[in-house]
């Protein structure tokens, strides 16, 4: 009996400590923030707490799906979320978000018009979300190993670099670029178009050296592959490691991804939440945060405060013409997603 | 608990909490997901989905990889064990430390190192092309997956077999030799049968993880080869179809349990025979 009693006692103590810890927070003075990993400079969180006296409880997730699952489970009442385009659309469609009161903002105009336009693809009236970081998907290639300058997805599919291509090991990325290559929308739900994209990927498979995620860039840096499909954020480092590497967003267009902040329906203190978002837009905070994360920022003051060589990095700050044909991923249709997942498995099995 | 297991078993309390919290409950959650569809209706289709041609193909491929790796581990383990078991204790200890040394390093790091060794511009190809052989490239093939799996799980085969072989009474072997048994006869009639319990746990510890691995296939197979573990991972991470992912996991567990009852039964029978 003694053993059982001891265990019960320990559990009771643990429970009591948990409960008292949970009950202490004043909702007026606390914000629970849910973000991707390594996606906000911790020093900025401390600075915000110091300036405003509002306590930030900070939590991280690796994928939009993980975030969605945890948010929906409702065990923790999140006030602010930072997640990706298609997931934001899903949350808006499911009526999970609260309007952001932009009249409380001082630094909203630091975010360029272009990014508000991107936002419209999933938040048509710009009511619920605030752009945070963005980027493109393109080809990172070794200029010393290609016959001519690359400007089209065609190089991945025409067999010229057979065995020297690395694709993204992700169903959405693989299909999105193939759909753009074939001239379709990357949000297509048309069965025939998706089937055509699948056949194109299947035909391409023998030419693909590997489907990778994080290692895609390194394979080009190491010289094992001539080119790889990567996110623009990877391109900057790739170029640092090997100056021969160039990043291009093909002329057919590509995916432009946008991660944005939103306030949840159950947020207990909307004013504090808006204050936090406004704080993130402030020039000095945005710059520090950019230096920490190093993805393309929609905050235009950041670019102006950078040294010229960084300002002219085309993978970080592409010209408007580059993103002209690009689309934001807003596909949330479950049937289409299921079909894509099915075809992706078929592709891998063949 | 006290009545069933006696007073001393209270010491097992922490482990019981651990096992219930982190093995039994998660397992029940997986089974629950497996038996229902997304809308919450009862179904067996998630488990039976293992018979879908694409899934079956991945299962068979996993089985081939796992069997191949287990067989190679056995073939490599015995000569090593026989050699080490004859060394004096200090030396055999040193050899075993060398053997388990790689286990102190992170699994993913080892795989990334292998990826660099096996890649087209890697160390292996550099050596081979220096020897004048060209067109040899095993990166992103089943062979490179197997190298990764064997490298990872080989110690798990050697250690139990080593334990079993060391436990064999030297007098038994001596007696066999006195009676004129050749070296091969000693091995096949004495050492091998007596080491079977160790071999069986070795097989379990190599076969099961190689059957369910997916990271190795992603990194060393270049994402082009699909093991059943990769399909389950995709269902959970990319497709967000936890029900199908759980169903396939349960089917895989059933499959592994069936193959394990085979080895366990054999193991018990052998032990009985040995006595």
Interface residues (C-beta under 8 A of the other chain):
Chain A: X1 X2 X3 X4 X6 X7 X63 X65 X69 X169 X170 X171 X172 X205 X208 X209 X210 X211 X212 X215 X219 X222 X223 X224 X337 X338 X341 X344 X345 X346 X348 X349
Chain B: X1 X2 X7 X9 X10 X11 X13 X17 X53 X54 X57 X58 X112 X115 X116 X119 X120 X121 X122 X139 X140 X218 X219 X222 X223 X224 X225 X226 X230 X231 X234 X235 X237 X238 X239 X240 X241
